[in-house]
Amino acid sequence: MPTPAPAGFRGVFALGGPALPVYGFLARLPAALCPIGTLLLINERDGIGDAGTIAAALWLGQALGGPVIGRLADRRGHRPVLLIACVANAAVLLALVSAVLGGLPLAARIALAVAAGLTAAQVGPLARARWARLAGEDKALVGAALSFDTTLDEVGFMVGPALAGILAVTVHPASALVLAAALGLVFGTLFALHPTAPGPMRQDPMGQVGAAARGDVRLWSPGLALLFLVAVLQGAAWSGANTGVNALAVAVGSPGAAGLVWAAMAVTSSVAGFVTVARPGSASLTVRLRRTIAAQALLTLPLLAVSGLWGAAFAVAGIGLAVAPHLIALFGLVERAGPARRMGEAMTLAGSGLIVGQALAAAASGPLAAAYGYRAAFAVSCAAAAASAVLAWAAADRILGPVARPAPVPGLSPNSSSPPAPSRSP
């Protein structure tokens, strides 16, 4: 009998080698550095009003550009798309820093922030698509790989804000964005050039590009639409809680402590993610999604009783216990609901949902916190988490229970990067 593939961490590292996770982690770190780096730089020079506006423009660009980059990567291959995006994003980030330091008008800085979001390389979603392709039809290995990669995201969003804050204090407020440009350029390039990068869809002998390469394979399905809405609500829950933590820190006279309080969630979420990789359990992804969303909704409620930074730190640390397991189930279901030939686009679409939710909740919770206090922002977080739980429990079984890949095209293996050549016989 054939030797079974190793499971857990060993199986994941056997898929792509030890360099791939390192490149993927460092190449996606700019996604955690850029938002906080933008806020720190512009708040230092122009105040929180301009900083919030430009950070929102960055989010808007990421939400709009993510699916486009994912679609291009599916059609043209990861390598050329990522290489162009990494070079362009590094150049735009440096231009944004120059514009801020040079005192360019707000409109110019907003345009550059949107461009920085549009050119963000989407390493996280494309890494998940790559892991899913490498694991093939071994669903246990797919689950372990996606769990591991999602946990890397959580570690990045723990390291990124802390690193940005340290650099802003010890070096210069612009240093986080400069570092993000350098990391994206160097390690994004290494990630793009790694041998595991999927290639472009091939042409048939007549020079015609198949339907898969043209992107004619249907992307949206009821399952993917539900998961997109869940991602939007998840982003809103994060954003409301984050806004509340920042408002609370300002209210108690320690605005610089907000990042440290928020990092408590990333710590517990990272631990929960690694535990999920090592001990995934036997429950289906749909069941895990419903359970983790319900747990997160309950764990969010203590925010309403918070009155100090220590209480906020314990509350967000509790929420973190459900965040990574929730995201692992979410992206695992995206891998099953999205068509294999458009997996990069499906993953970036879910990532855009998280960003859209953060932007919408920030627009609502900021004014509410200013008018009614930090608990109003926490109420936005609780409402989003509760709505996500209701949606998942009401619709997940019916929509996601039977979710599966579309029927394979004869002659196209699950891991193939190109469609079969059309038959010349009748």
N, C-alpha and C positions, 0 to 999 in steps of 0.2 A: 504494500500500500504506500502511496506517496506520503512523504513527511509533511504533516500539517504546518501551515504558516504560523510563525510565532504570533502571539497575541499581545495586547497592551502596548506598552512603550517599546518593547523589543520589535514587535511587528511594525510599528510606525517608522522606527529608525531603519528597519530593513528595507522599507519601500524606497526611500529617497536618499539614504545615507545621512551621516551626521551633519554635513555642511548645509543641507537644504533648510532645516529648521533655524539654524543660525542666521543664514542670509534672509530668510523670511521674517524673522523677528526684528532684526536691525533695519530691514527695508521698510517695515510697517511702523517703526517707532515715530517717524515724522507725523503720522496721523494723530498720535497722542501729543506730540510737541507743538504742532502748528496752532491749534485753537488757543491753548493757554499761553503760548508764546506771543500770539497776536494780541491777546488781551493785556498781557504784561507790558509789551512794548508800547502800545498805543495809549493805554491807561496812564503810563508814566509820563507821556508827553502831552496828550490831548484830552485826557479825562475819560471816564467810564462811558459817557454817551457815545463818542466816536468809536471807542473800543468795542462796544456791543454791536454797533452798526456794522463795522468791518468784519467782526467775527461771524455775524449772521450772513454776510455776503460770502464768506469763505464756506460756510455750511451750505448755502444755496448752490454754489458752484460744485461742491462735492456731490450733492444730491442729484443734480442734473447731469454731471459728467460721469458718474459711476457706471450707470447702465450702458452708456455709449462706449466707454472703454471696455467694459465686459463684452459687449457685442462685437467690437472690433477684434478683441483678443480671441474670441471663439472663431471668427471668420478668417483672420489673418495669421493667427498663431500668437502665443504669449510674447515671444521674443521681440519682434519688431515693435509691437504696440507698447510694451513696457519700456523698451530702450528710449523710444521717442518721448513717452510720458515722463520718464525720470529726468531726462535732460531738460525738457520744457519746464517741468515743475521746479527744478532747482533754479533755473534762470528767472522764473517769475517770482519765486520767494525772495531771491536777492534783489530783484527790482522793487518788490514791496517794501523791503527793509530800507532801500535807498530812498523811496518815495516818502516814507514816514520820517526818516532822519532829515531829509531835505525839505520837509514842510510842504509837499505838494498838496493841492486842493483835495478835499474829502472825496469828490467824485473820482479822481484819478486813483486814490487808494482803494476805493470800493471796487473799481474795475479790476485792479490788480488782484484784490482778494478773491473776486469771482474767478478770475483766470487761474489763480493758485488752486482753487477748489476743482475747477474743470480739469486741470492737468494732473491732479493727484493720481498716483499710479495704481491705486486699488489693489495693493499687494495682498491685503488680508482676504478679500473675497476670491481673488484669483488663486491664492495659495490653497484655499479650501477646495476650489474646483480642481486644482492639480492633484491634491491628495485623493479626492474622490476618484479621479481618473486612474491614478496609480493603484488604488486598492481594488478596482474592478468590481466584480460581482460578489466579493466577500463582504457581506453587509456588516459582520462583526468588526472586520478590519476598517471598513469605511467609517463606522461609528467611532472607533478608537482614534483614527486619524483626524476626523473632524473635531472630536472632543479635545485632542491635544492642541490642534491649531487654534480653536476658540479660546483655550486656556492661555496660549501665547498672547492673544489679544488682550486678555485681562491683565497679564503681567506687564504688557506694554503700557496699558493705561494706568498702571500703578507707577511704573518707572517714569513715564513721560512727564506728567505734571510735576512730580517731585524734582526731576532733573531740570525742567524749565525754570522752576522757582529758584533752585540753587544757582543756576547760571545767571539768572537775572540779578541776584543779589551780589554774587561774587565776581562776575565778569562784566556783563552789560545786558540791559533789557533786550537787545536785539540778538543775543547769542543763541537763544533757543531756535529762532528761525534760521539762522545761519547753519547751526548744527543739523537741523532738519533737512536743509538743502544738501548738505554734504552726505548725510546718511542715505538719503534717497538716491543721490547720484551714484555713490559707490556701491552700496549693498543692493539697491534696486537693479543696477546693472548686473551684479553677480547673480542675483535671483533670476533675472531674465535669461542669462547665458547658461544657467545650470542645465545639464543634460536632460532633466525631467520636464523641461518646458514643452508643452504640447505644440506641435507644428500647425501650419495652416491647412485648411481644407484643400485637397488636391483637385486639379482639373482632370476631366476625363480625356481620352485620347483625341477627341475632336476639339479640345480646348474649351469645352463648356463647363462652367462651374455648377456643381450639383445643388439641389434644393437646400441641403444642410448648410453648404457654404454661403448661399445667398441669404440665409437666415429665414427661409420660408417655413421652417419647422415652428409650429405654434409654441409660443412662450407661456402666455397666460393660461391658467386653469383655475377652477374654483379653489383648489388647494393652495396654489401659489398666491392668489388674491387674499385668502384668509391669512396666510403667513405674513404677507406684506402688511396687513392691518395690525397684526400682532406686533410686528417689528416697530411700526409707527407708535403704538401705545407703549411699547417698552422704552423707546427713546424719550417719549413724553414723561414717563415715570422717572427716568434718570434726570431729565432736565429740571423738572419741578423740584426734586430733592436737592439737586446741585444749587439751584437758585436759592432755595430756602437756607441751605448751609451757608452760602455766601452772605445772605441778608442777616442771618443770625450772627455770623462772625463780625459783621460791621456793627450790629446792634450792641454787642458786648465789648466793642473796642479792640478787636483782634482780627482785622480783615486778612492778615497774612496767614492765619491758621486755617482758613477754609480748605486750602489744598491738602493739608495734613489730615483734616477730618475726613475729606472725601477719599483719601487714599486708603482709609480703613476698609471701605467697601471692596476696593481692588485686591487687598490682601486676602480677605476671607473668600472672595470670589475665585481667586487664583487657586487657593487651597482646595476649595470645593471642586474646581475643574480638574485638578490633578487626581483627586480621589475618584472622580467619575471616570477618568481614563483607566485607572487601575482596577476599579470595581464598578463596571457599568451597570450591573444588575440585569434582570431578565425582562423587565417591563418594556412594552413597545414604546416607540418614540412618541406616539400620540398620547399615551397614558402619562409618560414622563413630562410632556409639554403641559398637560392639564395640571398635574400635581405641582410642578415647579412654579407655574404662574399663580396657582392658588396660594402656595406657600409665600411667594413674593408679595402678593396682595396683603396677606396677614402680617407679614414682617414689616410692611411699610406703615402700618397704623401707628406704631409707637412714635413716629415722627411728630404726630399731633400733640404729644405730651412733652416734647423736648423743651427745655428751658435754658440749656447751656451747651457749651461745646463738647464737654465730656459725654453728656447724654446723646448729643447728635452723633458723636463718633461711635458709641455703642449701637445706636439705632442703625446707622448705615452699614456697620460691620455685620449686623444681623441680616440686613437685606442682601448683602453680598453672598451669603450662604446659598441663596437661590438663584443668583444672577447667572453664573457660569453654567450650572446645570440647565437653566432655562434656555440660554443661547445655544448650548450644545444640542438640545432637542430641536430647537427652532431651525438651525442650519442643517441638522440631519434630515429634517423633513423637507427643507428646501431642496436638498440633494435628490430626494425621491420624487418631489412634485415637479421639479424643473426638468425639461428635456435634456438628455445627455449632451446633445450637440450644442446647446446654448447654456451650459452649466455656468460658465463665467458670468454671463449676463444675469442669470437667475440669482447667483450669489451677490453680485453687486447691487441688484435690485433690492434684496433684503437689507443690505448695508445702507442703501439710500433711504429705506424706510426708517431705520434707526435715526438717521440724520434729520429727516423731515420731522419726525416726532420731537426730537430735541429742539429744533428751530421753532416749531409751533408752540411748544410748551414754554420755551424761553420768552416768546413774544407775549404770552398770557401771564405767566407767573411773575415776571419782572414788575410790571405795573401793579399787579395785585399785592406783591410784597411791599412795594413802595407805599401803597395806599393803606394796607391793612396789617402789615407785619409779616414776618417770616413764615408764620403758620399758614398763611394763605397760599404761599408757594408749596408748602408741604401738602396742603389739601389737593392741589393740582396733581401732585405725584400719587397720592392715595387714590384719587378718582381715576387716573389713567391705569394704575395697576388693577383696580377693581373692574374697570371696563374690559381690560384684557382677559381677566379671569372669567368674567361672564361670557365673553365671546368664545373663549376656548372651550369652556364646559358646555356651551349651548350648541356649538357647531363642529367641534373638532372630530368627534366620532363619526358624524354624518359625512363630513367633507374629506377628512384626512384618513379615516379608518382604512378605506380600500385604496389609498393613493399608491400609485406605482408608476414606473416609467412607461412611456408610450411603447407600443410594440416595436421591437427592433426591425430595422430594414434588413431583408435577407442579404447576406453577404457582408454585413457591417458588424464587426465585433464591438462589444461595449467599449473597448479601449482604443478603437481605431480613431485616427484623427482625420480620416477622409472617407467619403462615401464610395460605394462600389462603382466601377465603370458601367454604364448602361449596356445591356445585352444588345448585340447586333441581330440576334435571331428574332423572328416574329413572336 
